[in-house]
């Protein structure tokens, strides 16, 4: 049996994934999650073979969730689930965090099936790219982009995402179990590194770098 985790903010999307995947004999969705923290907890609890993770999950986006899932459950292959029109920068980020593939939400069912087949054999599935070697070659020129994203620490990225989702510093502190002063420190450090001067700039930065949905 191939066990699968489906993580997406929208219940209907998760149900759709389950309905499509479980038409295949031997494939079972063993857990669902609506945000990044739930996705990590579900992955640790169920150790799925494959995790479909929405790129723009709330509370913790798909990139950060992928990093933590791969740390805790290295045999779980992660496929990022995106809204479509993905550019090379997103593919480069997926590679950086250890995701094995990308599938668009607008993709036909056969792409979803192909992704499961590939990841179950521990192979990559990035639509439109014929091999992992070609994929890495294609993304070589994006090293500068990846380095720019990576200047933020994981905690700084968490704070930026939560602020961009509309939380106050106090709410973020409760969410992350940090003091308000520590949150302010992480927020200020992230803004300095990214050259941001206002909350509006921070939100635009988070949207531009796919931490949150516009």
Secondary structure as UniProt FT lines:
FT   STRAND          2..7
FT   HELIX           11..21
FT   TURN            22..23
FT   TURN            25..26
FT   STRAND          27..33
FT   HELIX           36..46
FT   STRAND          50..54
FT   TURN            55..56
FT   HELIX           62..72
FT   TURN            74..75
FT   STRAND          77..82
FT   HELIX           88..97
FT   STRAND          101..104
FT   TURN            105..106
FT   HELIX           109..120
FT   TURN            121..122
FT   STRAND          125..126
FT   TURN            127..128
FT   HELIX           132..139
FT   HELIX           140..142
FT   HELIX           143..150
FT   HELIX           154..164
FT   TURN            165..166
FT   HELIX           169..176
FT   HELIX           180..194
FT   HELIX           199..208
FT   TURN            209..210
//
